[in-house]
């Protein structure tokens, strides 16, 4: 175990000291409420009693040409049945108008068991490394001979560090995203230098023997470069029928811009269905401000499969225990 700690520390030092050119990586929405915590927090890699494969597709401002859209594929698992280490992969395609970015993220996590088996208690660490290819498609630009009808591209990389602590129904995560100081790239000269984002999440699952189980949670973000603060307030409910679990969540997000420019707020109802080892979710996000770009809101679909499910790991939140068996 000592050797594992030494390797993990050395890997952390390497990622912290690399210099790079980068911009914002994977956008943060409400995926963590759709049993996809791993997209936000690398320390969730391999954290539960099953391997998880997840697909998401998000479309903003439906009906508006070239509106933002995001697709992700993620997978995370343990290295072996008795291993305390986990790994994960994320592929994503993020498009906004004529600009797009495709990325690949690889994660390593280590989980320390701290309980005697009566309830679940675990301390986890995760480190993720991301490579992104940026593109600017100028082939449809017309009327300006100074603009070449080409696809310009540039690449960058970044790293995230994450810590998680679980005890029974309590789950907490702290992640620093975009650890490495960035530089402006040739596709966006207005890009900020510091993209570091600090994220704290906490939730508590209770009522296991009640008619309905509840899980209130919060997520707080602080973006260092802009001073922007973002808060999510969430409530999730679960109901199980035989081999089917129905769940629903309501999330309220509020931006607190230090400069007073962006104080937008959003509400996101989410519905989901777990049947055996399959998961389906739908999210609709509505902006609540008086001035909005579109009234159609944002739509997101999530699909998932739980693979190689093991026995539930004592009393714990749903992120730890998948109820039904996998392939």
C-alpha positions, -999 to 999 in steps of 0.1 A, spaced: 0 0 0 29 23 7 42 19 -28 7 28 -42 8 60 -21 42 69 -34 32 64 -70 0 84 -66 19 114 -50 45 113 -78 18 113 -104 1 142 -87 33 163 -87 38 157 -124 3 169 -133 6 199 -110 39 211 -126 32 206 -163 28 238 -183 2 239 -210 -22 258 -232 -59 252 -225 -94 264 -222 -126 252 -204 -129 215 -206 -161 194 -200 -190 217 -190 -207 210 -156 -245 205 -157 -267 183 -136 -254 149 -147 -244 141 -111 -281 139 -102 -286 112 -129 -263 87 -114 -233 101 -132 -212 117 -104 -181 105 -122 -185 132 -149 -179 159 -122 -157 142 -96 -129 119 -106 -128 103 -71 -160 85 -80 -142 62 -104 -149 26 -94 -165 38 -61 -197 17 -62 -206 -20 -63 -208 -21 -101 -191 -9 -132 -210 19 -149 -214 28 -186 -232 61 -192 -243 80 -224 -256 116 -223 -269 139 -251 -277 176 -243 -293 202 -266 -297 238 -256 -321 263 -271 -340 239 -293 -349 254 -326 -321 279 -326 -295 273 -354 -260 263 -342 -272 261 -305 -248 245 -279 -249 207 -278 -229 182 -258 -225 144 -260 -206 123 -235 -197 86 -231 -182 76 -198 -172 43 -181 -156 36 -147 -149 5 -127 -124 -11 -103 -93 -29 -115 -104 -61 -99 -129 -77 -75 -107 -72 -44 -89 -41 -56 -91 -7 -39 -81 11 -71 -104 22 -99 -102 38 -133 -124 56 -157 -127 71 -192 -147 99 -206 -152 109 -243 -170 141 -251 -180 163 -280 -190 199 -271 -202 222 -299 -212 258 -297 -219 275 -330 -189 274 -353 -166 263 -324 -163 227 -310 -141 206 -288 -136 169 -286 -119 155 -255 -107 123 -239 -103 121 -201 -86 93 -182 -89 89 -144 -72 69 -117 -88 66 -82 -79 49 -50 -104 40 -22 -95 35 15 -120 13 33 -126 27 68 -155 7 82 -159 -26 100 -188 -38 77 -218 -26 97 -221 6 75 -202 19 46 -173 43 52 -147 52 26 -122 79 18 -113 82 -19 -88 101 -41 -90 107 -78 -67 122 -105 -79 129 -140 -59 139 -171 -78 154 -201 -67 160 -237 -89 183 -258 -89 192 -295 -104 226 -303 -118 234 -337 -132 265 -354 -151 258 -386 -148 287 -410 -160 269 -442 -194 285 -441 -181 321 -436 -188 343 -466 -184 379 -475 -150 384 -459 -120 375 -481 -97 378 -451 -113 348 -435 -100 315 -450 -126 288 -456 -108 262 -435 -111 244 -402 -86 257 -377 -77 235 -347 -55 236 -316 -51 211 -288 -45 214 -250 -45 193 -219 -54 197 -182 -58 178 -150 -83 175 -122 -78 164 -85 -106 150 -64 -113 138 -29 -145 120 -16 -157 108 17 -187 85 23 -202 73 55 -235 55 54 -260 77 36 -236 107 36 -217 115 5 -192 144 0 -169 154 -28 -143 181 -33 -127 186 -68 -103 211 -83 -108 212 -120 -84 226 -146 -54 226 -121 -29 238 -147 -26 275 -155 -37 281 -190 -27 304 -218 -47 320 -246 -49 300 -277 -50 311 -313 -88 303 -317 -99 326 -289 -77 355 -279 -102 366 -253 -99 334 -233 -90 339 -196 -57 326 -183 -70 309 -151 -97 283 -156 -94 267 -122 -128 256 -107 -133 245 -71 -164 222 -66 -179 209 -34 -208 185 -33 -226 170 -3 -258 149 0 -275 126 25 -297 96 16 -323 86 42 -356 68 47 -344 34 35 -374 17 52 -399 44 43 -424 45 14 -402 69 -4 -365 76 1 -351 111 -1 -317 126 -9 -312 163 -5 -279 177 -17 -260 208 -27 -232 216 -51 -210 248 -48 -186 260 -75 -160 288 -73 -143 299 -105 -110 314 -95 -103 335 -127 -136 353 -127 -146 352 -91 -179 336 -102 -199 316 -76 -225 290 -85 -248 271 -61 -271 241 -68 -298 231 -43 -313 197 -50 -338 172 -38 -341 137 -51 -367 110 -43 -367 73 -50 -394 46 -51 -388 9 -58 -413 -15 -72 -400 -51 -76 -373 -49 -102 -379 -13 -111 -369 19 -94 -385 53 -103 -368 85 -92 -372 122 -97 -351 152 -88 -355 190 -87 -325 212 -90 -322 250 -86 -290 267 -98 -280 303 -91 -250 322 -104 -234 348 -81 -212 369 -104 -188 391 -84 -190 417 -112 -228 416 -113 -228 407 -150 -242 371 -148 -267 364 -120 -287 339 -139 -308 312 -123 -321 279 -136 -345 252 -125 -341 216 -137 -367 189 -131 -352 154 -137 -370 121 -140 -354 87 -142 -361 50 -143 -338 21 -133 -349 -13 -146 -326 -42 -135 -292 -30 -148 -305 -3 -172 -309 34 -164 -328 61 -183 -331 98 -174 -345 130 -189 -336 165 -178 -353 198 -187 -336 230 -177 -354 263 -178 -338 297 -173 -357 319 -149 -344 353 -157 -366 380 -174 -342 381 -204 -334 348 -220 -319 338 -254 -347 312 -260 -378 300 -243 -373 264 -253 -349 256 -225 -323 228 -224 -330 191 -229 -308 162 -219 -312 124 -221 -291 99 -202 -287 62 -208 -268 38 -186 -259 2 -180 -245 -13 -148 -221 -41 -154 -207 -68 -132 -227 -58 -101 -215 -71 -67 -234 -74 -35 -245 -41 -18 -217 -28 4 -235 -23 38 -257 7 44 -248 34 18 -262 60 -6 -275 49 -41 -242 61 -57 -225 33 -38 -251 5 -42 -267 -5 -74 -298 -23 -64 -300 -49 -92 -276 -72 -109 -256 -65 -140 -243 -85 -169 
